[in-house]
Amino acid sequence: MSAPVWITATPPTPNGDLHVGHIAGPYVAGDVLRRFLAADGVEVRYTTGLDDHQSYVPVRGLKDGGRTGEEVADGYGASIVRVWQQAEVGFDNVVHPRKEDGYLAYVQDFLRRLYDAGHVVARTRPLPYCTPCERWLYEAYLTGKCPHCGSSSNGNACEQCGHPNDCADLAEPQCTVCGAPAEIRDAARLYFPLAPLADRLKAFWAEVDMPPHLRVLCDRMLADGLPEIAVSHPGEWGVPVTVPGFEDQRAYVWFEMAPGYLWELPAQEREKGNWPAPVQFFGFDNGYFHAVLFPALYAALHPEAALARAFVVNEFYQLEGLKFSTSRRHAVWAHEALAEAGSDILRHHVLADRPNGRQTSFTRADLARTQELLTVQWNGWLERLFAAVARDSDGRVPEERPEGPAWQRLRARMERTVAELREAYSVEGFDTRRIVALLDEVVVGVNDFWYVHEHERDRSPSAHRAALTAQLAVAGALSAWAAPVMPAGAARLATLLGEDADRAVDAAALTPPPAGRPLTVPDRPVFGD
């Protein structure tokens, strides 16, 4: 029996609706892995949360005309959960930080224990301040130019290059709310020095499965000298700090996420550091947090705890040449795309176009081509197949079994394909672009088989029916092999064939249905809503 697998996806910030870039990033991809492993008999758990305490939440409220942070988080949080459901993303648990008893106390205790052990220390350092707003500026409240790459950046971390910053080191800092230039003042905050954990991080990076782009970021940070990271800020939104002298501050939200990931685990596992090494899905802009900050925090508090097994990282998904952005409202909203295309088509499209190792770009024209592919190739073949069974085999699985060299070649091709599929679905080889390409190859191959053997209908009705049975075997396999990618359509196909849902992605699925089983001609497209 395989060891249990824990999959996490970065909690989204409820400062806006989910957009297609989010769907193309961690959420659907993590769900694909979850479904594959579960069908394979692996005990798997897929978790996320809502990043309620992110400073982008109250900033959104200020820009929207004075809505409270609670109103923003509750409204968009509910929308995010609805979109996950519409997209067939099945989380086993979603952490709601402001609504779960004990959550705040757990995060506060996590910080306090690090402080008491000497891993978190007090520092007085420059921090931008907005005089007109009478507010300290950090993260979403602050914008300027990244000290590492020169790109436009908010406080604390740069989306473009992935490096952290200390807010006051941004060039041309200004308030994002009123636009006023920032004044630099001294402020006492709590910091987490990373340098003492350098050896543990190096050992961890040597073991964890992560893409080269993220590894380069880790190497550069190490070569530059691991910084001290501010883990508290003077503010009014977020988890209150309980360290004496800092009670007017709030925990840095990306610090909060480290214990936040652990919150859904049983208390005994949390307290003893006895949790399974997770497979973590996130975007490159969140790479430093997952590869550097979180493992350092876990190692400091629980030196023997398992760190991540694998990082599955997506690059930026672009729209019209620019990164999707909720805060800048540059997006195609996921609920609109789902209403237009349905979950099967949108999932197929974003998984085939997933920005894995490189940036890719979404267009509605490309989405329309995906819809045409499923309509013509996938559904067209299935409609012809079920209609032929109704016409030429009295609506039942033919008695004739697949045979002959053509079937042997098709079966061998499918068996090779499913071996490659299993590799592309696996944790170590996970690649949704390859998965979708292989599934499309299955459909192309069986379409070719259909057209070649359609001529058998007049020459040899018996051979024709055997060819139909062969295609029903492939259809049954497809209902299993495509289920992690397009669960709604795959479930419909399994039901039409009388097969069990959630079967493993393996060669055993390539078995013809029992002779004589009645089949119903679908009254709607199988794949696509």
Helices and strands as residue ranges (DSSP letters): E 5-9, H 20-22, I 23-27, H 28-39, E 44-49, H 56-63, H 69-86, E 93-95, H 103-116, E 121-130, E 135-136, G 139-141, E 142-145, E 152-154, E 171-175, E 183-193, G 195-197, H 198-207, H 212-224, E 228-230, E 232-234, E 249-251, H 253-262, H 267-272, E 279-283, G 284-286, H 287-288, I 289-293, H 294-301, E 310-314, E 317-319, E 322-323, H 334-352, E 360-362, H 364-373, I 374-379, H 380-392, H 404-425, H 432-453, H 456-459, H 461-481, H 487-497, G 507-509
